[in-house]
Amino acid sequence: MARGRPTEALASYQRALAVRPDCVPALNNRGVALRILGSSAEALASFDAALEIQPEHLDALNNRGRALVDLGRADEALRSFDKALAINPHGARALNNRGNALMKLRRAEEALASYQQALALEPRAADAHNNRGTALRELRRYDEALASFDRALALLPGNAEILCNAAHTLLDLGRAEDALANYDLAIALRPDYDQAHNGRGNALAKLGRENEALASYDRAISLAPGAAPAHNNKGLALMQSGRVEEGGRLIEIAVALDEKSGLALHNLSLAKKFEPGDAIISEMEAFARNASPLDVDGRIYVHFALGKAYADIGRFEASFHHFSHGNGLKRAQSDYDEPSVLGALARTRSTYSREAMARRGGHGDPSPLPVFVFGMPRSGTTLVEQILASHREVHGAGEINDFEMAVAELGGAAGGALTRPELALDMTGAQLDRIGANYIRRIRAAASAASRIVDKMTENFRFAGLIGLALPHARMIHVRRDPLDTCLSCFSTLFAEDLLYAYDLSELGHYHRAYEGLMDHWRAALPPGMMLEVRYEDVIADLEGQSRRIVDHCGLEWDAHCLEFHRSERSVRTASFAQVRRPLYPTSVGRWRNYEAFLGPLIAALDRADPAPRQAAAAM
């Protein structure tokens, strides 16, 4: 077929078939041309006609399978590829295409094996390396996926699709700058590549460049106005920037464009407060009942959306039912290793003893720039950051992984000190200095004029000891909330990043107890005055008093703007983005009591035999 001229090729094959209707090669090639032109149904008829004459024609079997994949009939496609492979087990193209059918069927492990077989036969097949990367990304094996995309690009430089796939994976790995560079390369090659513009928007949003992100989403929408993802992503970005109603309208468009998008339905649930009789609840129930068993992620999104909807209208049993189903599906996807995770927290306590901390003191970067706000997710950390970020001298950096990256920059064994806390005992003073300097360099780049920069990575509570050694003049704020409200809020929130311990009430309770134990340890081991503890309940009861206390701990003069945190225009990219746009409200206080009848495993795991006397708290 003449490259890039399928219409002319089709006409040529039609003329050949007019002379000889039973010519199998012409029927096969006619189908290829039709498929390229987007007529997969007609293409399938042409392949079937070829196979009627010659049932074991390998090209026709393979091409028939590809047309069936196009038509959403992946089960039938798989049978076609398997028949081709039964005739020729060494057909690399059939193995590669078989992997594509398996990916459509959400059987990523089997697809990966098929791609591996194809590559064993044809190691230089760029498309098989690209497809292998896609399977590995689906399996959350991101480093391996990136290596596979890099291999594909080495074989096929300048391929926009592969560059885009690599960019998606770099975003998965938290490497937004690198992802942005890849998206830009893809767009330079294909300026009309809507998916690259959409992905570029995601990378820019991660980097806090909201206006540029919105422009990228607009470009993606102009190129593909019928595609839901860019509408959904722009809507979410608007909501995170405080433009909740405007963002919600865009997400409604995304839902209308793709009624099977569980993600868009979930985001819509975050944008609105449901009322009894709301039609969208019935639509979501129908989705939950009728979604393909293969669309596990879509079902998860909708179960969490329904949990929120029923909570809004006061039907708490139905709400818990859906939260429980959604979490159950998430837990089935998870490889959470509770003994390993809890063991690491215990090893942290034993490693960073008060004596060890005292012996290792006297090093690190002396900058007072960083403020670490941490605690359990859903404990009120976003509110505390928002209060501080409303101060004229403070930049709120959000949930950043800069401390993790600053440690990783050491390389070698020391670079793994966050996952293996005992390695910190072998660090030299120079290495502690480097960690501190690396961290200050990284955060300063985002806000060169700020007097303080807030790092709100909640999980930094695990690393408070090393933070204290590497940044001895940093300030830490530990935000606490009633354990039952905290854990219920985690259980009822679908986080953007996986929270592996949150999908089972018992495991969630066990993790919370281990967190409490580590925080008890830091109170004794950290230098006096380094860590301030803030109870969310106290902020609710006395916003000004607690805000002054927080600002004072950071060594700043009081700024009354801190009391108007909900007016801040900064983007908030956490699960609390909608709540912090409103003044303080007490309606979430004691929320766990609405679900008390269902929380037995959590109460037992928290070792709270009688929760009734506990004072309830709320969180943003």
Secondary structure, 3 states (H helix, E strand, C coil): CCCCCHHHHHHHHHHHHHHCCCCHHHHHHHHHHHHHCCCHHHHHHHHHHHHHHCCCCHHHHHHHHHHHHHCCCHHHHHHHHHHHHHHCCCCHHHHHHHHHHHHHCCCHHHHHHHHHHHHHHCCCCHHHHHHHHHHHHHCCCHHHHHHHHHHHHHHCCCCHHHHHHHHHHHHHCCCHHHHHHHHHHHHHHCCCCHHHHHHHHHHHHHCCCHHHHHHHHHHHHHHCCCCHHHHHHHHHHHHHCCCHHHHHHHHHHHHHHCCCCHHHHHHHHHHCCCCCCCHHHHHHHHHHHHCCCCCHHHHHHHHHHHHHHHHHCCCHHHHHHHHHHHHHHHHHHCCCCHHHHHHHHHHHHHHCCHHHHHHHCCCCCCCCCEEEEECCCCCCHHHHHHHHHCCCCEEEEECCCHHHHHHHCCCCHHHHCCCCHHHHHHCCHHHHHHHHHHHHHHHHCCCCCCCEEEECCHHHHHHHHHHHHHCCCCEEEEEECCHHHHHHHHHCCCCCCCCHHHCCHHHHHHHHHHHHHHHHHHHHHCCCCCEEEEEHHHHHHCHHHHHHHHHHHCCCCCCHHHHHHHHCCCCCCCCCCCHHHCCCCCCCCCHHHHHHHHCHHHHHHCCCCCCCCCCCCCCC
